[in-house]
Amino acid sequence: MTLHGIGFIALALALVFGAAFPLGAYLARLYRGDLRFLAAIEAPIYRLCGI
């Protein structure tokens, strides 16, 4: 494996591990119900659909 290939693998792993904590924290807030990012858009659509 070339140095370029090893560098690419290292970069990919760094991106995955770097994104894991922020995404995990976001999902935890979302599933607890603390975060309703699109609530202002969801409510009228649900009302229109009769949900």
QUIFEN-V211402 format. One record per pair of residues at least 24 apart in sequence whose C-alpha atoms are under 6 Angstrom apart, sorted by sequence separation. I is the first residue (numbers start at 1). J is the second residue. If there is no record, write none. Layout:
I:J
I:J
//
This chain:
none
//
